[in-house]
Amino acid sequence: MSTQELHELIESLARTPETIATLVNDLPEAHLRRGSPDGRFSAVENVCHLRDIEVEGYAVRINRILKEEQPFLPDIESERGASCVCRRAKRECARAYGSQR
């Protein structure tokens, strides 16, 4: 990966919370809470999942890498997260996800 590609990737990741907020803000709540036909997360559950994995997964890992000489990095329980907070309002999840970056 070139330096330019890396910078573009980092910029894209930095814009992700704003992009998600823009996509979900104008959608009716019923559409956001409707699960997919195959039973996977609804849109709001996906946003909450992103927030959870950012806070409870990646942030923990990054802090351990920065502070510990030989950090233990357990698996991230990605399927568990969204079920814990999916009752939050869509804007709250989007805002919480963005604030953690």
N, C-alpha and C positions, 0 to 999 in steps of 0.2 A: 504494500500500500504506500502510495506516495504521500509526501507531506501535505500536498494540496488536498488529496482525497481524505486524509485524516481530518484536516481542518473543516472540510465540507461535512463530514460525518458528525463531528462535534457540534457544528452549528445547527445541523438538522436535529440532533438530539436536544439541544438547548431550546429549539422552537417547539418541540413536541407538546409540552403542556398547553401552550397557547393555541396550537393547532387543534388539539383535542377539545379545549374549551370552546373554540369557535364552532366546531362541528356539533357539539351537543347542546349549546345554549338555546338554539331556536327550535329544537325538537320537542314535541309534546312528551310529557312524562310517561304516558302510556307506551309510546314507541320505544322509549329508552329502557323501560322495565320489561318489555316483551323478550322472552328468551328466544334463542335461535331454534329453528326446527329440529336440530339434532340434540337439543337439551343442554347446550353449552351456555356460557354466561350471556346475560343481556348486555346492552351497551353500557348501562350504568354500573353493572357488576364489573365489566371490563375496566372502566375508569377507576373504580374503587380498587380493583386488583392491581392496577398500575401504581396507585398510591401506596398500597400495602407493601408491594414487593420493593418499591423504592425505599420506603422507610424501614421496614422490618427485614429486608434482605440486603439490598445493595449498600445502603448507608452503613449498616452494621459491618459488612464485609470491608468496605473502604476504610472505615475507622480502624478495624483490626489490622489491616495491611499497613496502615500508616503508623500505628502505635506498637505493634507487637513484632518481635523479631521472627517468630515462627507462628503466624496466626493460624488458628483452627477455623476453617471455613466450612461449616456444615451445609448440607443441602438446604436450599430455600424451599419451603413448603408452599409452592405457588398456587396450588388448588385450594388451599385452606383460606387464604387471605380474603378473597372477595366476599365469602359468606359471612364474615364477621362484620362488615361495614356496609353491605349493600342496601341498607335501609336509609343511608344518608341521602340528602338531596344531591342531585347531579352536580350542581354548581359547587357545593361544598367539597365533593370528591375531586372535582377538577381543580379547584383552588388549592386544596390540600396537596394534591399531586405536584402542582407547579411550585408550591412554596418549599418543597423538600429538595429541590434541585440545586 
